[in-house]
Amino acid sequence: MCFLCLLFCFCNEVKRESHSLKDDVEIEKEDLIDVNRNWIRDESFLIDQFCIRHNLDVVKTSSGVRYCVYDLKKANKIESGDLVTIDYEVRLLDTDTTLCYSSKNTQPFSFIVEMDNIESGLHEAISYFKKGENGVVILPHYLAHGLLGNMDKIPPLSAVLYNIEVIDVKRK
């Protein structure tokens, strides 16, 4: 009986000490926004340094995509709804530029621009290419595989490098 009384008193005391988490969540939300801003700024710096070290003369878009087209062709620009087929390599921006995926091991990859479920940055980047062109695309994590990576070969919060060649473009 004495045990039950102690337990009841203890539970009431704990209850009195509990407080609303709403204030903590607001502070935490602002802290997370700052952490995210800093992460993106640091990642952008690391991508820029990678490009300098590897002599990549890239164009940086307002969204953070970097791209460089090597063999310019006279062809129509790729547009939303086009069916695009590419050869590709996907690499990490680590010291070894680790190869994650390659169409050489499978076959060329086809997707509909701005409609298929692929990395959002790839939809944007492909619009800067034309049929027959090849080049490099670097996607920051938030335009590639995001917070979780792809749960296979691409780790969480990883920027990725694409070496791509546009093999075919079919108009909508």
N, C-alpha and C positions, 0 to 999 in steps of 0.2 A: 504494500500500500504506500509505504514511504517512497518507494522507487517511482511509482506513478505520479506522486505529487511533485517530485523533483523533475521528472520528465515534462510534466505540464508547465511548471514554472520556467524551465529552460526554453521550451517551445515558445511560450509567450514572450520571453526576453528576446529571442531571436527574431520573432515577428516584429517587435518594436524597433529593432535595429535595421530591419530591411527598409529600403528606400526605392524610390522610383528610378528605373534605369533610363528614363527618357532623357534626363540631363546628361548622363554619361554617353548616351548614343549620339547626342548632338555634338559633344566635344569630340567623340571618336570619329564622327562623320567628317568634321573639318580636318582632323588629323589625317584621315585617310585620303582626303582630297589633296592635301599638301604632299603626302608621301607619293601619290600617283603623279602629281606634277613633277616632283623631283626625279622620280623614276624615268619618266618620259624624257626629261631634259638630259639626264645622265645617259640614257640609252641613245639619244640622238647624238650626243658627243661621241660615244663609243662607235657608232656607225660611221660618223664623219671621220674618225681616226682610222677605222678599218679601210675606208675608201682612200685616204691619203697614203696609208702603208702599202696598199695594193695598186696604187696609181690608177684608180678608177675615176674617170672624169664624169661624174654623175650629175643629173639634174635632180634637185630636191623639190617636190611638190608641196603645196600648202598642207596637205594631210600627213606628210612625213615619208611618203614613198620616195625612194631614190631609184633612178633608172639611167641606163646608158645604152643607146642603140649603136651597134657597131657597123653593120652593113646597111646603109640607107638605100631603100628601094623606091621606085616610082610606082606606087600602088595606092589603092584606096585605104583611107584610115579605117581602122577597126571601130565599129560602132556597137551600141547596145543592141542586143538581139542577134548579133552575128554568131554563127557557129565557128569557133576557132579551134584548130588542132595545133598542138605544140609538142616539140621535144623539149625536155627539161631535165635539170638537176636541181635538187633542193639541198642546200648546205647550211650548216650553222655558221655563225660568225665567231667561232672559237679559234684558238691558235692553229688548229689543224684544218679549219674549214671542213669539218666532218660531213661526209656525204650521207644524207638521210634517205633520199629517194632519187630515182633516175628512170627516165623512160627507156634508157638503153637496156634495163633489166626487164622491162615489160613491153609496152608499146606506146606510141604517141598518145597524148591525152587530149580529149575534145571536151569543150564546154561552151555553153551559151553565155555570152557576155552579159553581165548584170542580172542573170536569171538563175544560174546554177549555184548550188551550195558549195562554194569554194571560198578561199580566203578573200575577204573584201578588198584587200590591197591588190590582189592579182587582177580583179575586175578593172580596177583603176589603171594599173600599170599596163595592161595589155592594150589599152586604148591609145597608148603612145607608140605602138608598133604597127607595122604593115606586113602583109604577106611577104615571106622570104627574108625578113629581117631577123637578126639575132642580137642578143645583148644580155645585160645583167639587170636584175631587179632586186632591190633590197627592201624588205618589208619590216617595219618595227613590229613588236609583239602584238600591239593592239589592232594591227591590220593583217596579222598572220594567224597564229593559233592562240593568241590571247593568254589569259592567266593560267590556263591548265596545260598548254601545249597540246599535242595531239594524243597524249597518253600512250605513245609508242616510241618514236625516235626523236621527237622534238620536245625538249624539256619546257616546263612552264616559263612564261615571260621571256621567250627567246625570239630575237630578230632572226630572220632567215634570208638567205641569198638564193635567188633563182638565176640559173643560166638557162635562157630560153631561146628557142628558134621557132618562129611562126611558120609552120609548114603549109597550112591551108586556112582560108577564110571563106565561108559561105554566107552570102547575104541572107537576111531574114526573108 
